[in-house]
Amino acid sequence: MAHAEGQHHPAAGQGHAAAGAQHHEVGQQHPLGIYFKIWGLLFVLSTASYLVDYFHFQGYLRWALILVFMLLKAGLIVAVFMHMLWERLAIVYAILVPPLLLLVLLGIGAMEADYTFFTRGEFFGSQTAAPTHGPGATGPVQHR
């Protein structure tokens, strides 16, 4: 049976053990060029986030741009410098899903807080009748 070069049959014997020891991998080696490219892209994104303040963007546009640039920079750092781009999908899910779930739960809590604040304003703001007793009463209280 013919085998491709570099592949050995398991029953070929122990004679190939010394030759196989030369083919071990110590770790992943990535070209330095990708790190320099990501560094340059991070520099460009940081410059863009500073330009948001320089050009005096205001309101939701300002915060949206700052958040987009921040998330892009964080994503690049996690993907390349923390080697998540080359990890197994299970590890990526184990690291990324909990913070995303936390953000979803915080968003739900913020919507609930807005709803509670709105309903309190509607309920307490609609009572415009003057109090009949206590501080702020409009007239003398008559007792029988």
Protein Blocks (a to p, Z undefined) as FASTA:
>chain_A
ZZdehiacfknojklmmmmmmmccfbdcddfklmmmmmmmmmmmmmmmmmmmmnopghjl
lmmmmmmmmmmmmmmmmmmmnommmmcfklmmmmmmmmmmmmmmmmmmmmmmmmmmmmmm
mmmmmmmbccfedehiabdcddZZ
